[in-house]
Amino acid sequence: MSASVQKVLIIGGGFSGMSAAIQLRKQGIETHLLEIDPDWRADGAGISVGGATLRALETLGVLEEFLEQGSVQEALEVHAPTGQLLQTIPNPPVAGANVPGGGAIMRPVLARILSKKVVNAGAKVRLGYTYSTIEQDDEGVTVTFEDGSSDRFDLVIGADGLYSKTREWLLPDAPKPRYSGQGVWRAVLPRPPEAGNTMMWVGPKLKTGINPMSKDQVYLFLTEDKQIKERVPDEKLVATLKDLLSTFPAPVVQALREQLDETSQVQLRPLEGLLVPLPWFRGRVVLIGDTVHATTPHLASGACIGIEDAIVLAEELASRSTLDEALDAFQHRRWERCRMVVENSGRLGQIEIEGGDKEEHTNIMRESMQALAQPI
Ligand SMILES: Cc1cc2nc3c(=O)[nH]c(=O)nc-3n(C[C@H](O)[C@H](O)[C@H](O)COP(=O)(O)OP(=O)(O)OC[C@H]3O[C@@H](n4cnc5c(N)ncnc54)[C@H](O)[C@@H]3O)c2cc1C
């Protein structure tokens, strides 16, 4: 059985779109990928991954490269701002002994691993390029590109992210991205000898942490409550982050703070969420990844659920007899898991902003991790 899809266009070459290209090429489907960024960059510092993400990367066939170029951690250490260890939360493997339970990698490194796989798999990639219109009928989808040329596809996958133009067109009444009330600071720093595991320091209002991303680098993050989306001018980023870190007397944090200087790449990003109710497809156009479910990073699972969407979509296309059945089965298999990640991450952020119940925070973390460990 198969949904007789022979030619697919993927709009957006982020983690979700690239994963879809890899999985569709395994079935021999002619796969075209459009990426608006001419340099196919992955913005940002590091990305933390749980066991479920590593399981998904194994399915894509890139776990080996991740293990060579990234870093794995066996646990998360939670500390008081002074440095006292409060709790060690293990990252148990969820997919057998060969797939670790957690880790991190430089975002551009993971993007490079995936983009190489996409190209080697034979997907036709066009960079710095996009479409202008999409029209569909019962037999196919006609896409007109920005240079006026057009082509016809059996299926179009919209993976163009949180501010998706494809979603705006396909589901004009869908909710808009919502600011969560938190911003996250990030910086890449040399790995201190103490950083075997992920380390976090939790203060009354701020939370900071480091996650090793390779043998010699860590990714530092700091979550700050901000009522409105605020932009800090580039020349003030380093000084402002240093001020915020000064509220954590822990020696490891202070040693890292000392290393921040004008050459450090510091970023501040607002945390936004989006959960689009079903349907995630109309006719022959389907949406995946952040386009329909963007989460704040409290469970470090945004990339995970986007990559899993791609895996499940490819599975359903291969096993159902019609496209409509495949897309419907895809969205119903994905809904509950994606809803759980977006809503639970949002609730964790809210508890942090309100200085709410720490036990509820711990319980949500534990239950979400148990749910994520389940098979997809
Ligand atoms: C601050 C922050 C920290 C995070 N940390 C983590 C973490 O530690 N772990 C984790 O798992 N997740 C994390 N996430 C979430 C994760 O980054 C996202 O869920 C994931 O990157 C989504 O991938 P995507 O491919 O669906 O969308 P995107 O990454 O947004 O990719 C969309 C792609 O589409 C392209 N595009 C856009 N419009 C067009 C167009 N019209 N035509 C062609 N191409 C187009 C874009 O250039 C982009 O390449 C974090 C998110 C944020 C904001």
The ligand as a MOL file (V3000), in Angstrom:
LIG
                    3D

  0  0  0     0  0            999 V3000
M  V30 BEGIN CTAB
M  V30 COUNTS 53 58 0 0 0
M  V30 BEGIN ATOM
M  V30 1 C 15.4660 30.3070 22.1650 0
M  V30 2 C 15.0820 28.9380 21.7140 0
M  V30 3 C 15.7520 27.8370 22.2120 0
M  V30 4 C 15.3890 26.5670 21.7870 0
M  V30 5 N 16.0450 25.4980 22.3110 0
M  V30 6 C 15.6780 24.2600 21.9240 0
M  V30 7 C 16.3490 23.1390 22.4640 0
M  V30 8 O 17.2800 23.2740 23.2790 0
M  V30 9 N 15.9610 21.9000 22.0490 0
M  V30 10 C 14.9410 21.7200 21.1260 0
M  V30 11 O 14.6290 20.5710 20.7680 0
M  V30 12 N 14.2890 22.7730 20.5980 0
M  V30 13 C 14.6350 24.0270 20.9780 0
M  V30 14 N 13.9860 25.0890 20.4420 0
M  V30 15 C 12.9220 24.8570 19.4280 0
M  V30 16 C 13.4930 24.4840 18.0770 0
M  V30 17 O 14.5390 25.3750 17.7310 0
M  V30 18 C 12.4070 24.5380 17.0150 0
M  V30 19 O 11.2930 23.8110 17.4490 0
M  V30 20 C 12.8910 23.9500 15.6910 0
M  V30 21 O 14.0480 24.6240 15.2370 0
M  V30 22 C 11.7840 24.0630 14.6490 0
M  V30 23 O 12.2520 23.6280 13.3870 0
M  V30 24 P 11.3570 23.8460 12.1030 0
M  V30 25 O 12.1360 23.2460 10.9850 0
M  V30 26 O 9.9740 23.3560 12.3370 0
M  V30 27 O 11.2460 25.4270 11.9260 0
M  V30 28 P 12.4190 26.4820 11.6570 0
M  V30 29 O 13.6490 26.1140 12.3380 0
M  V30 30 O 11.8310 27.8300 11.9310 0
M  V30 31 O 12.6970 26.3470 10.0800 0
M  V30 32 C 11.8990 26.9700 9.1170 0
M  V30 33 C 12.7370 27.1510 7.8630 0
M  V30 34 O 11.9140 27.6660 6.8190 0
M  V30 35 C 12.6010 28.6980 6.1310 0
M  V30 36 N 11.5720 29.5430 5.5280 0
M  V30 37 C 10.7590 30.4350 6.1540 0
M  V30 38 N 9.9130 30.9940 5.2790 0
M  V30 39 C 10.1950 30.4450 4.0710 0
M  V30 40 C 9.6480 30.6170 2.7720 0
M  V30 41 N 8.6400 31.4510 2.5460 0
M  V30 42 N 10.1750 29.8920 1.7540 0
M  V30 43 C 11.1990 29.0200 1.9520 0
M  V30 44 N 11.7480 28.8300 3.1660 0
M  V30 45 C 11.2480 29.5130 4.2190 0
M  V30 46 C 13.4200 29.3690 7.2080 0
M  V30 47 O 14.5200 30.0940 6.6690 0
M  V30 48 C 13.8690 28.1750 8.0420 0
M  V30 49 O 15.0690 27.6080 7.5730 0
M  V30 50 C 14.3240 26.3800 20.8460 0
M  V30 51 C 13.6620 27.4890 20.3250 0
M  V30 52 C 14.0340 28.7600 20.7590 0
M  V30 53 C 13.2890 29.9510 20.2090 0
M  V30 END ATOM
M  V30 BEGIN BOND
M  V30 1 1 1 2
M  V30 2 1 2 3
M  V30 3 2 2 52
M  V30 4 2 3 4
M  V30 5 1 4 5
M  V30 6 1 4 50
M  V30 7 2 5 6
M  V30 8 1 6 7
M  V30 9 1 6 13
M  V30 10 2 7 8
M  V30 11 1 7 9
M  V30 12 1 9 10
M  V30 13 2 10 11
M  V30 14 1 10 12
M  V30 15 2 12 13
M  V30 16 1 13 14
M  V30 17 1 14 15
M  V30 18 1 14 50
M  V30 19 1 15 16
M  V30 20 1 16 17
M  V30 21 1 16 18
M  V30 22 1 18 19
M  V30 23 1 18 20
M  V30 24 1 20 21
M  V30 25 1 20 22
M  V30 26 1 22 23
M  V30 27 1 23 24
M  V30 28 2 24 25
M  V30 29 1 24 26
M  V30 30 1 24 27
M  V30 31 1 27 28
M  V30 32 2 28 29
M  V30 33 1 28 30
M  V30 34 1 28 31
M  V30 35 1 31 32
M  V30 36 1 32 33
M  V30 37 1 33 34
M  V30 38 1 33 48
M  V30 39 1 34 35
M  V30 40 1 35 36
M  V30 41 1 35 46
M  V30 42 1 36 37
M  V30 43 1 36 45
M  V30 44 2 37 38
M  V30 45 1 38 39
M  V30 46 1 39 40
M  V30 47 2 39 45
M  V30 48 1 40 41
M  V30 49 2 40 42
M  V30 50 1 42 43
M  V30 51 2 43 44
M  V30 52 1 44 45
M  V30 53 1 46 47
M  V30 54 1 46 48
M  V30 55 1 48 49
M  V30 56 2 50 51
M  V30 57 1 51 52
M  V30 58 1 52 53
M  V30 END BOND
M  V30 END CTAB
M  END
